[in-house]
């Protein structure tokens, strides 16, 4: 007798028996009613008859048939979901957390659920689908299928037979003593070994073994010779083996899918309300008094894991390929991704963070579990890909922040988080929040932090909270003297960052000029010593200076007002009446002082960098700065704040030095950005400027669409970029001359740049170098600071 087969039949009978009845949900009655309850099924006649006969008093309280029908439906829904609630209640009660009767009825415990309208209504009944996990530590990932089998738990497996126990039916070979005078089988024989094991079609291993044995014997000998043994004859595998057919796939109807989503959402709301209640209770309690033990932490993790699994099932069902448009819109209508992050992950992570270091192991466990779930949603639910990417970056940042022991792991998770945030910023380049997160990950590189913080304030959707976060960068630098900070930060980066900190905060104004001088004096030698290493710091310095000129996103800054007005002109919230209101706002004295200081820093820095004629390492700086100048020239009113101090004559000399080696003047005189290949390959500084208020009008709409460029290659400096950068800088010079001839001029006959008489000044003894004189002379060693 096959014990496993009988055991499975027994479990099936028990399952069918337990699913053919429900209990009356009313408090004063617990009668078993023999009905067939299924997910989303209507109330059974036997259940309705029981309510009408036993609970007729409650039915008399309703005046209309519609109210009676609704009450009966509510009791039926509660009865069919009792097992789901009981499993969750047992799990939490064991570990010290109690569920109230309001939770059982579907209460929200402070959670405000928006009412549903339209053809598809999300009922507030408890779920009739997947059972809440009741085993602490279960790590099963949710199934990718949306097929749900009711509230029955999975049947346990039959007891396994011990490996040490002898079983004559399943042994692979005969253990009886060998027959005397016998002969070993060889492939040349047409015979089969004595006493072969009877062929069992259900045993996959046996089938495979016999198939291999059969293929090693010629068919002619297999059929011609008879086996010389007492066992049954050898079966021809090719003739007797039956292939299993593919399981039948049944399509799901819209009604079934809607009922499935309703059931999932009802269970999700129940678990979500419990998560909110528990998290709020633990956050408000004293952690020293209400200290949780390991079992209680594991129960909370299991509760939040259940909520994540419910969200996963909801997304799979609502975004099913056969779902209607109305069903697909439900996740966005009810803000399901945000609710999943807020109530399922973030609130619990904050609770764990405030209980550190006691909760460290549990926090690590939960981060890994949540990261796996987000990665699964990223692969299976692409409709909310942007949200999953940012959530993965947040989880990586949490993991990085709690790692203090192993610096290698900290660097790995920093790189992981930076990867996700960079991918998110590529999809939403005008969202300042993402650049704020990248600024936090840029530590301890102060120059890169300054670039990300200022950029987060100067995009179309600025992140205003960065005004407080940026002070975590400025305060430590402004609090010490330069000679005390050189051990961690180069003197040029230190002085440059401190100057921006003084202009941004308005503090220590008496030290501003000394910081600017400390930055400008060694800048030329710093560029010469850095060689190619100045390519990235070059455009970081340029972009930070341009952000300072627009007041770091200050609404009172006149240049920022013009740029912002132009950037929102095509948005739905734009109103022409706002233009007059912005122009009527007077600029405060502090803003005027800040504008003068930032313009002075930009022009003095540009004057030193641009004098390095022919140096290819300054081209990223020139590209970033001239992009800002070109956009500013399109607004003559705003240009009046910068034009009188900008070195136009030096710009013309620099462009004339570059144009001497130009081979195709049509590339730099055209209307579109010169490019050598299609699709375009943007420069690293193009990615750095992407999303800023003054850069979006420069690039074509498809400029950053190139599937051949990986994320790691975007900031890779190829040797061929020097010539392309030169053409870009010359193209920007021609565009500036075309819109602002009163400042810069270009002669398309002689192919030379010039300036108007008002800006034709003497630059001193500076002599431009020829391209041959500016060839790099290798890496120069840094100067050693004397002890």
Buried (B, 14 or more C-beta within 10 A) or exposed (E): EEEEEEBBEEBEEEBEEEBEBBBBBBEEEEEEBEBEBBBBEEBBEEBBEBBEEBBEEBEEEBEEEEEBEEBBBBBBBBBBBBBBBBBBBEBBEEBEBEBEEEBBBBBBBEBEBEEBEEEBEBBBBBBBBBBBBBEBEEEEEBEEEBEBEBBEBEEEEBEEEEEEEEEEEEEEEBEEEEEEEEEEBEEEBBBBBBEBBEBEEEEEEBBEEBEEBBEEBEEEEBEEEEBBBEBEEBBEBEEEBEEEEEEEEEEBEEEBBBBBBBBBBBBBBBBBBBBBBBBBEBBEEEBEEEEBEEEBBBBBBBBBBBBBBBBBBBBBBBBBEEBEEBBBBBBEBBEBBEBBBBBBBBBBBEBBBEBEEEBBEBBBBBBEBBBBBBBBBBEBBEBBBBBBBBBBBBBBBBBBBBBEEEEEEBEBBBEBBBBBBBBBBBEBBBBBBBBBBBBBBBEEBBBBBBBBBBBBBBBBBBBEEBBEBBBEBBEEBBEEEBEEBEEEBBBBBBBBBBBBBBBBBEEBEEBBEBBBEBBBBBBEEBBBBBBEEBBBBBBBBBBBBBBBBBBBBBEBBBBBBBBBBBBBEEEEEEEEEBBEEBEEEEBEEEBBEBBEBBBBBBBBBBBBBBBBBBBBBBBBBBBBBBBBBBBBBBBEEBBEBBBEEBBBBBBBBBBBBBBEEBEEEEBBBEEEBBBEEEBBBBBBBBBBBBBBBBBBEBBEEEBBEBEEBEEEEBBEEEEEBEBBBBBBBBBBBBBBBBBBEBBBBBEEEEBBBBBBEEBEEEEEEEEBBEBEEBEEEEEEEEEEEEE
